[in-house]
Amino acid sequence: MHDILPNEEPARAKLYKAAKEVLEYYGFNKIETPIVEEEELFIRTVGEDTDIVTKEMYLVRSKGKIRLVLRPEMTASIVRSYLEHGMHRLPQPQKFYYVGPAFRHENPQAGRYRQFYQIGAEIVGGESDPIYDAQTVVAFVRLLEEIGLKNLIVGINSIGSAGDRQNYKKKLIEYYKGNLKEICDDCKRRMKTNPLRLLDCKSRGCQTVAEEAPVVLDYLSGASKAHFKSVLEYLDEAGIPYILKPRLVRGLDYYNKTVFEIFAEDDERGERALVAGGRYDYLAESIGGRPTPGVGAALGVERVLEVIKGKDPSFGVPRPKKRVYLVHVGQLAKRKCISLLEELRKENLTVMSNLGKTSLSNQLELADKGGATLALILGQKEVFEESIIIRDMKTGVQETVPLTKLVREIKKKIK
């Protein structure tokens, strides 16, 4: 886990602002859920045998008997909220977006932390219409383009319905049984617990085996094929380029049919997805709700910022402003500065100060280091005369003006 320092906040703020504008344009409304949920929610949705549930969730000590965890992902929380608050009675589908932290105890690496932030969007309810799959992809492609990433790669696949997957898993296990010597111990365990995860193991030997594995697209039903075909046609209509990734499966049990990832232009191997998501028509039922279609995706904030800052180091760096520094000399001036600062704030003027300092030279030095173009110097004489000294920090030229004309003079000089 890591601290987000003040110099990192502007880039995050710019990303969050872009997310709000783009996602709200596509009809998503912001929702917030607690960072703590019942452990059972993720066992029933993410999957009891997934790495997230078996290895990565943080348990929270509670005074009650219910086992609580820090949320490892947010889609299950959104659907839980949808069901709990009776949102099926509202016009369907409901479209949500969210920004916040999730927690997984995994090995930290580039762009990945144990507390990580996501920007997500979910379309819940209504029909299992492929147009919503495509709209989710389009929204995130446009968001990444909005912050300056171009030539994005959308990798897409269909893992079919629950019935399709059962047939495919049998073929997959048969194939891997003939390659037991080449795969890692984790994959030998996955053969029994979560066979689809065999395809996204990062071990070099397992990747070689996966290249020759049966392809799930060959085992789709007619309905699943038609759904996937429609998704691709909608993406074509929107002008979104994509590549078929027949071994893309995603690691969570609740996915069905469409799954996708979005990569940066220079990541042709698709090793570091910036956005990932898919359809989850069975998720609501798994936690006791009625059958409820759903599709969504999440963007990894740290990973996206790492990529965009690598391409544009100035991303999120505020443009230098012509700033003003208020300097006081003496206790009387110090007291007057309190009300003066409030007056300047009401005029939307950016004014720096450090009222804890007493030395004139020390304050002027701070003004210079802070990049101020003007210093306002208020001493006891100026308080009595209801005036103030305006000093040009570059030339050193000073002039005294009445306090009643201060705002006008500042705006004129920094225009």
C-alpha positions, 0 to 999 in steps of 0.5 A: 500500500502507498501514500498518495502525496500532494504532488500526485493529486493533480494527475489523479484529479484530472483523471477523475474529472475526465471520468466524471465527464465521459461516463456521465455523458454516457448516462452513468450515475455515481454510486458509492459503496462501503469498503467493507463487505461480508466475506460471503458476498465475494465467496458466492460471486467471485468464486470460492476457488479463485486466488482472490478469495483463497489468498488475497482478501483482507479479513476485518476483525469485527465484534459480530459473528459475520466475517467482514473483508475489505472489498477486493473488487467492486462489481459484486458490491454494486449488484448487492446495492442494486438488489438491497435497495430495490433498484429493479423497480426503477427504469431499467437498466440502471447505469452506475459509475464509481471511484474508490479503493479496493484491496488485495493481498498480492505481490506488488509490481509496476502499477499494482498495489495492495490498496489500489484505486479503480474507476468502474462502470456497470450496467445492471438490469434490463435485457442481456442486450449486446448493445450494453457490452459494446457501450461499456467498451466504447465509454472506456475507450473514449475515457482513455482517449480523453486523457491522451492515450491513442491507438488503444487495443481492445482484446475481446472474447466470449466465454459463452453461457454456463452450459457452454463453459461446462462443455469447454472445461471438459475439453480443456481438462482433457488437453491439460491432462496430456501436458501435466509435465509442462505446467506449474503446480498452481495450474495442476490445482486449477484443473480441479478448481478453476480450469479457465484460469489455466489459460491466463497463467503467467508461467512461461511453460504454462503459456506455451501449453496454453497456445495450443489449448482448445479455443472456447469460441469453438464450443459456443452455442448458437445464442452465444455466438449470435450475442458475440457477433452483435457486440462486434458489429456494434463496435464496428459501427462505433469505429472501435478497433479490436482484436479477438483474443480466444484465450482471454477468460478473466479470473472471476467466476461471475463472468459469462459471454463477453469478456474484454481488456483494453491495452496501451498501444505499445503493449501488443502482447497484452500483458498489462490491461488498463481496463478489464470487464465483461458480462455477468448475467448470473451474479445477482442470482448467486447472491439471492436475487432474481435473474438480472443481466449485467455488464461492466468494467473497471479501470486501474487508476495507478496503472493508467497514470503510470502509462500516461505519465510515461508518455506525457510527464506534464499530465496533471501538472498545473500550469504556473499561475500568477500568484500573490503572497500576503506578507505581514509585519507586526501583530496588528498587521497579522490580525488584519490579514485574517479578514483581508485573506477572506476578502481576497478569497471571495474575489477568487484570487489565489493568495499564499501566506504564512501567518506564523512567520514574523520576519519580512525577509523570510516571508519574501523568500517564501513568496519567491520560492512559491512562485509568487509574482506579486507580494502584498506587504502589510505593516502597522503603518499601512493598517492605520492608513488603510493601505497596502504595498504591492511589490513586483517580485521580478523587478522589485518595484513597489507602490502603495495603494488604498485597500479599497482599490487592492482587488482592482490593482491585483487583477490588473497586474496579473491579467 
